[in-house]
């Protein structure tokens, strides 16, 4: 028996409110599917989709948040915008880097999603994580290193996609 069928049989204000919420949820799910389809069509054929761990929504987030990749002087500048570039935190004889908590958090999240998918399913990324952990880094630090590596590839693919758009126009 479905939830909707069970709610139809129940009397009272609570059941009525639950039925209304169920109708609203179904409406929102339909709207979500429509928007996801539009996004999928907009990013179709973008080079980012070839990168393991990048789906249509992640590619759209990267393209939207990065804007024109020509505005960055290098992949390092893009990494700084994404909050993936480590910040020097040295003092005296101690040389160390600290986590960058700044930057575009949505761009950082898109990179994090890619890194997590690759860490679970993509053999080269698994090997990279294992190598970093063998060097003494924690799993969290290894993921941060992977994100930093991914920024270079993502930046190159964003530039390639931007050039394709210019050539098509």
Backbone as JSON, one array per atom type, in Angstrom:
{
  "sequence": "XXXXXXXXXXXXXXXXXXXXXXXXXXXXXXXXXXXXXXXXXXXXXXXXXXXXXXXXXXXXXXXXXXXXXXXXXXXXXXXXXXXXXXXXXXXXXXXXXXXXXXXXXXXXXXXXXXXXXXXXXXXXXXXXXXXXXXXXXXXXXXXXXXXXXXXXXXXXXXXXXXXXXXXXX",
  "N": [[0.84, -1.17, 0.0], [0.58, 2.23, -0.83], [1.83, 5.36, 0.43], [0.2, 7.52, -0.16], [-2.29, 6.27, -0.58], [-2.77, 5.22, 1.93], [-2.96, 7.59, 3.4], [-5.26, 8.71, 2.35], [-7.29, 7.32, 3.55], [-7.23, 8.12, 6.16], [-8.69, 10.25, 8.61], [-8.86, 13.72, 9.62], [-6.89, 16.64, 10.57], [-4.08, 16.38, 10.55], [-3.63, 14.31, 8.72], [-4.65, 15.53, 6.47], [-2.87, 17.67, 6.14], [-0.54, 16.18, 5.69], [-1.23, 14.96, 3.26], [-1.37, 17.24, 1.63], [1.3, 18.04, 1.73], [2.47, 15.87, 0.46], [1.44, 16.13, -2.14], [2.66, 18.55, -2.81], [5.36, 17.77, -2.66], [5.5, 15.93, -4.78], [5.02, 17.68, -6.9], [7.29, 19.31, -6.73], [9.28, 17.38, -7.22], [8.73, 16.75, -9.89], [9.26, 19.22, -11.08], [11.98, 19.4, -10.47], [12.99, 17.29, -12.04], [12.47, 18.32, -14.59], [14.11, 20.62, -14.6], [16.62, 19.43, -14.22], [16.82, 18.04, -16.62], [16.95, 20.2, -18.42], [19.39, 21.35, -17.62], [21.09, 19.23, -18.2], [20.91, 19.2, -21.02], [22.06, 21.7, -21.56], [24.75, 21.43, -20.8], [25.58, 19.36, -22.35], [27.97, 17.57, -24.17], [30.12, 18.99, -23.18], [33.59, 19.13, -22.37], [34.19, 18.56, -19.67], [32.52, 16.51, -18.87], [33.77, 14.2, -19.57], [35.56, 13.63, -17.62], [36.17, 11.38, -15.02], [33.75, 10.94, -12.47], [32.36, 13.26, -12.81], [29.24, 14.49, -13.27], [26.29, 15.68, -14.98], [25.11, 17.73, -13.41], [27.21, 18.47, -11.69], [29.11, 19.31, -13.56], [27.73, 21.5, -14.63], [27.63, 23.14, -12.37], [30.36, 23.67, -12.0], [31.0, 25.04, -14.4], [29.28, 27.23, -14.23], [30.02, 28.49, -11.78], [32.74, 29.01, -12.16], [32.81, 30.66, -14.37], [34.14, 32.65, -17.02], [37.0, 31.04, -17.95], [39.22, 32.35, -18.9], [39.73, 34.53, -17.35], [41.41, 33.83, -15.34], [44.82, 33.74, -14.46], [46.27, 31.45, -14.27], [46.15, 27.87, -13.54], [46.63, 27.77, -10.83], [45.63, 30.16, -9.8], [42.95, 29.7, -10.23], [42.63, 27.56, -8.48], [42.98, 28.9, -6.09], [40.7, 30.52, -6.07], [38.79, 28.52, -5.8], [39.31, 27.68, -3.28], [41.07, 25.64, -2.79], [43.77, 25.74, -2.91], [46.56, 25.41, -0.83], [47.51, 27.37, 2.05], [50.4, 29.13, 2.98], [51.75, 28.7, 6.22], [53.97, 29.21, 7.82], [56.44, 29.5, 10.41], [59.23, 30.86, 11.75], [61.66, 28.37, 11.88], [59.95, 26.39, 11.19], [58.33, 24.96, 8.55], [55.3, 24.91, 7.01], [52.01, 24.16, 5.67], [48.65, 25.37, 5.6], [45.13, 24.62, 5.75], [42.99, 26.07, 3.37], [40.33, 28.03, 4.05], [38.82, 29.75, 2.7], [37.56, 31.15, -0.37], [35.4, 30.14, -3.12], [32.78, 28.43, -2.0], [30.86, 26.75, -3.17], [32.06, 26.01, -5.55], [34.24, 24.69, -4.49], [32.88, 22.59, -3.27], [31.86, 21.22, -5.5], [34.26, 20.27, -6.6], [35.02, 18.67, -4.49], [33.04, 16.68, -4.55], [33.69, 15.4, -6.96], [36.25, 14.46, -6.27], [35.62, 12.68, -4.17], [34.04, 10.75, -5.47], [35.88, 9.79, -7.33], [37.82, 8.81, -5.56], [36.55, 6.59, -4.57], [35.88, 5.02, -6.82], [37.61, 5.22, -9.06], [40.45, 3.85, -10.33], [43.16, 5.12, -10.74], [42.93, 7.35, -9.02], [42.43, 6.09, -6.6], [44.89, 4.81, -6.26], [46.52, 7.06, -6.02], [45.58, 8.2, -3.64], [46.24, 6.12, -1.87], [49.03, 6.22, -2.11], [49.58, 8.76, -1.05], [48.69, 8.36, 1.55], [50.5, 6.46, 2.36], [52.7, 8.05, 2.51], [52.29, 9.22, 4.9], [50.17, 10.92, 5.28], [46.86, 11.79, 6.39], [43.62, 10.35, 5.63], [41.85, 12.4, 5.03], [43.64, 14.51, 4.42], [44.83, 13.38, 2.18], [42.68, 13.38, 0.41], [42.37, 16.13, 0.14], [44.76, 16.7, -1.21], [44.26, 15.3, -3.56], [42.1, 16.8, -4.53], [43.44, 19.14, -5.09], [45.07, 18.29, -7.17], [43.09, 17.64, -9.03], [42.1, 20.15, -9.68], [43.79, 21.25, -11.6], [43.29, 19.64, -13.88], [40.52, 20.05, -14.18], [40.51, 22.8, -14.68], [41.87, 22.92, -17.15], [40.02, 21.53, -18.74], [37.82, 23.24, -18.52], [38.83, 25.48, -19.87], [39.15, 24.34, -22.39], [36.45, 23.74, -23.01], [35.43, 26.34, -23.05], [36.77, 27.36, -25.26], [35.63, 25.77, -27.24], [33.0, 26.73, -27.21], [33.41, 29.35, -28.05], [34.39, 28.85, -30.63], [32.17, 27.72, -31.81], [30.42, 29.83, -31.88]],
  "CA": [[0.0, 0.0, 0.0], [1.37, 3.45, -0.91], [1.59, 6.36, 1.47], [-0.97, 8.32, -0.57], [-3.5, 5.48, -0.35], [-2.96, 5.14, 3.38], [-3.39, 8.9, 3.88], [-6.64, 8.95, 1.92], [-8.21, 6.65, 4.49], [-7.16, 8.72, 7.49], [-9.38, 11.53, 8.79], [-8.19, 14.66, 10.5], [-6.07, 17.73, 10.07], [-2.72, 15.88, 10.31], [-3.65, 13.57, 7.46], [-4.86, 16.51, 5.39], [-1.59, 18.36, 5.96], [0.38, 15.22, 5.07], [-1.64, 14.83, 1.85], [-0.94, 18.47, 0.96], [2.76, 17.97, 1.59], [2.76, 14.85, -0.54], [1.16, 16.75, -3.44], [3.73, 19.54, -3.04], [6.59, 17.01, -2.91], [5.42, 15.4, -6.15], [5.17, 18.82, -7.8], [8.7, 19.7, -6.69], [10.05, 16.34, -7.9], [8.52, 16.93, -11.33], [10.01, 20.44, -11.45], [13.39, 19.03, -10.38], [13.31, 16.49, -13.23], [12.47, 19.23, -15.75], [15.31, 21.45, -14.51], [17.79, 18.56, -14.45], [16.86, 17.8, -18.07], [17.45, 21.43, -19.07], [20.82, 21.46, -17.31], [21.75, 18.18, -18.97], [21.0, 19.66, -22.41], [22.96, 22.85, -21.63], [26.17, 21.03, -20.67], [25.84, 18.21, -23.21], [29.14, 17.71, -25.02], [31.22, 19.72, -22.53], [34.71, 18.24, -22.05], [34.19, 18.16, -18.26], [31.76, 15.27, -18.68], [34.67, 13.07, -19.81], [36.32, 13.4, -16.39], [35.47, 10.46, -14.11], [33.19, 11.55, -11.27], [31.64, 14.49, -13.15], [27.94, 14.33, -13.9], [25.78, 16.89, -15.59], [24.91, 18.78, -12.41], [28.52, 18.92, -11.23], [29.7, 20.07, -14.66], [27.03, 22.78, -14.7], [28.07, 23.94, -11.22], [31.73, 24.12, -12.27], [30.97, 26.03, -15.47], [28.58, 28.43, -13.74], [30.77, 29.15, -10.72], [34.05, 29.46, -12.65], [32.64, 31.73, -15.35], [35.1, 32.6, -18.11], [38.3, 30.63, -17.41], [40.25, 33.28, -19.36], [40.0, 35.55, -16.33], [42.42, 33.33, -14.41], [46.14, 33.75, -15.08], [46.84, 30.11, -14.22], [45.35, 26.93, -12.73], [46.85, 28.08, -9.41], [44.67, 31.21, -9.46], [41.65, 29.02, -10.16], [42.65, 26.79, -7.22], [42.8, 29.85, -5.0], [39.27, 30.87, -6.07], [38.04, 27.36, -5.33], [39.65, 27.38, -1.88], [41.77, 24.35, -2.77], [45.2, 26.01, -2.78], [46.95, 25.55, 0.57], [48.04, 28.67, 2.44], [51.6, 28.98, 3.83], [51.57, 29.07, 7.63], [55.28, 28.93, 8.4], [56.89, 30.37, 11.48], [60.61, 30.53, 12.11], [62.24, 27.25, 11.16], [58.89, 25.45, 10.85], [57.71, 25.19, 7.25], [54.09, 24.12, 6.86], [50.88, 24.75, 4.94], [47.39, 25.15, 6.3], [43.92, 24.5, 4.94], [42.36, 27.32, 2.93], [38.89, 27.98, 4.35], [38.18, 30.79, 1.9], [37.22, 30.77, -1.73], [34.02, 29.86, -3.5], [32.44, 27.16, -1.34], [30.13, 25.89, -4.1], [33.07, 25.48, -6.46], [34.98, 23.72, -3.69], [32.03, 21.42, -3.08], [31.84, 20.47, -6.77], [35.54, 19.56, -6.68], [34.99, 17.64, -3.45], [32.19, 15.59, -5.05], [34.5, 14.68, -7.94], [37.32, 13.77, -5.55], [35.07, 11.56, -3.41], [33.63, 9.71, -6.42], [37.09, 9.17, -7.86], [38.49, 8.06, -4.5], [35.83, 5.32, -4.37], [35.64, 4.21, -8.0], [38.56, 5.42, -10.15], [41.71, 3.24, -9.88], [44.29, 6.03, -10.55], [42.72, 8.18, -7.83], [42.63, 5.2, -5.44], [46.34, 4.64, -6.11], [47.06, 8.35, -5.56], [45.22, 8.3, -2.22], [47.05, 5.13, -1.15], [50.4, 6.72, -2.1], [49.63, 9.88, -0.1], [48.55, 7.82, 2.91], [51.77, 5.8, 2.65], [53.63, 9.15, 2.85], [51.99, 9.65, 6.26], [49.03, 11.83, 5.32], [45.58, 11.2, 6.78], [42.72, 10.21, 4.48], [41.35, 13.75, 4.75], [44.7, 15.23, 3.74], [45.0, 12.77, 0.86], [41.57, 13.88, -0.41], [42.72, 17.52, -0.17], [45.79, 16.64, -2.25], [43.58, 14.88, -4.79], [41.34, 17.95, -5.01], [44.41, 20.09, -5.67], [45.44, 17.72, -8.47], [41.93, 17.73, -9.9], [41.9, 21.53, -10.12], [44.54, 21.45, -12.86], [42.55, 18.97, -14.95], [39.24, 20.75, -14.35], [40.8, 24.08, -15.31], [42.17, 22.66, -18.57], [38.76, 21.16, -19.39], [37.01, 24.46, -18.6], [39.4, 26.28, -20.96], [38.8, 23.63, -23.64], [35.03, 23.95, -23.23], [35.25, 27.74, -23.4], [37.23, 27.5, -26.64], [34.62, 25.14, -28.1], [31.86, 27.63, -27.29], [33.81, 30.48, -28.9], [34.5, 28.38, -32.01], [30.81, 27.46, -32.31], [29.67, 31.11, -32.02]],
  "C": [[0.9, 1.25, 0.0], [0.99, 4.4, 0.22], [0.34, 7.17, 1.12], [-2.27, 7.58, -0.3], [-3.81, 5.4, 1.15], [-3.47, 6.47, 3.93], [-4.83, 9.22, 3.49], [-7.65, 8.39, 2.91], [-8.26, 7.32, 5.86], [-7.91, 10.05, 7.55], [-8.48, 12.49, 9.59], [-7.27, 15.64, 9.79], [-4.66, 17.24, 9.73], [-2.65, 15.14, 8.98], [-3.82, 14.52, 6.28], [-3.56, 17.27, 5.09], [-0.56, 17.44, 5.29], [0.05, 15.02, 3.6], [-1.19, 16.05, 1.05], [0.57, 18.47, 0.72], [3.18, 16.96, 0.53], [2.52, 15.38, -1.95], [2.27, 17.75, -3.79], [5.06, 18.84, -3.36], [6.61, 16.46, -4.33], [5.59, 16.51, -7.18], [6.64, 19.26, -7.88], [9.59, 18.66, -7.38], [9.92, 16.46, -9.41], [9.3, 18.15, -11.82], [11.51, 20.16, -11.44], [13.83, 18.23, -11.61], [13.39, 17.36, -14.47], [13.76, 20.06, -15.76], [16.58, 20.63, -14.75], [17.93, 18.25, -15.93], [17.38, 19.01, -18.82], [18.95, 21.59, -18.84], [21.61, 20.45, -18.12], [21.93, 18.6, -20.43], [22.0, 20.81, -22.55], [24.44, 22.46, -21.58], [26.53, 19.84, -21.55], [27.04, 18.51, -24.11], [30.28, 18.49, -24.4], [32.32, 18.75, -22.16], [34.76, 17.79, -20.59], [33.5, 16.83, -18.03], [32.62, 14.03, -18.92], [35.49, 12.71, -18.57], [35.55, 12.46, -15.48], [35.0, 11.19, -12.85], [32.41, 12.82, -11.54], [30.36, 14.13, -13.87], [27.48, 15.67, -14.45], [25.61, 18.04, -14.59], [26.23, 19.34, -11.9], [29.2, 19.76, -12.31], [29.05, 21.45, -14.76], [27.47, 23.7, -13.55], [29.47, 24.5, -11.47], [31.75, 25.22, -13.33], [30.36, 27.34, -14.97], [29.42, 29.19, -12.72], [32.11, 29.7, -11.2], [33.89, 30.64, -13.6], [33.63, 31.55, -16.5], [36.47, 32.21, -17.55], [39.45, 31.53, -17.87], [40.58, 34.35, -18.33], [41.03, 35.11, -15.31], [43.77, 33.29, -15.12], [46.76, 32.36, -15.13], [45.89, 29.18, -13.46], [45.49, 27.2, -11.22], [45.88, 29.18, -8.94], [43.26, 30.63, -9.34], [41.54, 28.21, -8.87], [42.42, 27.7, -6.03], [41.34, 30.28, -4.91], [38.44, 29.74, -5.48], [38.32, 27.03, -3.87], [40.37, 26.07, -1.73], [43.27, 24.55, -2.6], [45.56, 26.16, -1.3], [47.6, 26.91, 0.83], [49.28, 28.44, 3.3], [51.32, 29.47, 5.25], [52.86, 28.77, 8.38], [55.62, 29.94, 9.48], [58.3, 29.94, 11.88], [61.15, 29.42, 11.24], [61.18, 26.25, 10.68], [58.25, 25.84, 9.53], [56.47, 24.3, 7.15], [53.04, 24.89, 6.08], [49.62, 24.5, 5.76], [46.25, 25.13, 5.3], [43.36, 25.87, 4.62], [40.85, 27.19, 3.19], [38.12, 29.04, 3.57], [37.79, 30.25, 0.53], [35.74, 30.51, -1.92], [33.64, 28.47, -2.98], [31.68, 26.22, -2.26], [31.07, 25.26, -5.12], [33.89, 24.41, -5.74], [34.17, 22.45, -3.5], [31.96, 20.57, -4.34], [33.13, 19.66, -6.93], [35.59, 18.42, -5.65], [34.16, 16.44, -3.9], [32.99, 14.74, -6.05], [35.57, 13.85, -7.23], [36.79, 12.54, -4.8], [34.65, 10.42, -4.33], [34.87, 9.0, -6.96], [37.8, 8.34, -6.8], [37.84, 6.7, -4.27], [35.88, 4.42, -5.6], [36.7, 4.27, -9.09], [39.94, 4.93, -9.72], [42.91, 4.2, -9.77], [44.14, 6.92, -9.31], [42.9, 7.34, -6.56], [44.11, 5.02, -5.17], [46.98, 5.91, -5.57], [46.79, 8.51, -4.06], [46.09, 7.35, -1.39], [48.5, 5.62, -1.04], [50.54, 7.86, -1.09], [49.52, 9.39, 1.34], [49.82, 7.09, 3.32], [52.85, 6.83, 3.03], [53.36, 9.7, 4.25], [50.83, 10.63, 6.36], [47.78, 11.08, 5.78], [44.72, 11.08, 5.52], [42.17, 11.57, 4.06], [42.38, 14.57, 3.97], [44.94, 14.68, 2.34], [43.9, 13.24, -0.09], [41.85, 15.33, -0.79], [43.77, 17.57, -1.28], [45.17, 16.24, -3.6], [42.78, 16.03, -5.39], [42.28, 18.95, -5.68], [44.87, 19.61, -7.04], [44.3, 17.86, -9.48], [41.72, 19.13, -10.46], [42.61, 21.77, -11.45], [43.77, 20.86, -14.04], [41.24, 19.7, -15.23], [39.46, 22.08, -15.06], [41.08, 23.91, -16.8], [40.89, 22.33, -19.33], [37.81, 22.36, -19.51], [37.5, 25.36, -19.74], [39.03, 25.66, -22.31], [37.32, 23.85, -23.99], [34.72, 25.38, -23.65], [35.68, 27.99, -24.85], [36.24, 26.88, -27.62], [33.41, 26.06, -28.29], [32.18, 28.81, -28.2], [33.88, 30.07, -30.37], [33.12, 28.16, -32.63], [30.04, 28.75, -32.57], [30.03, 31.88, -33.26]]
}
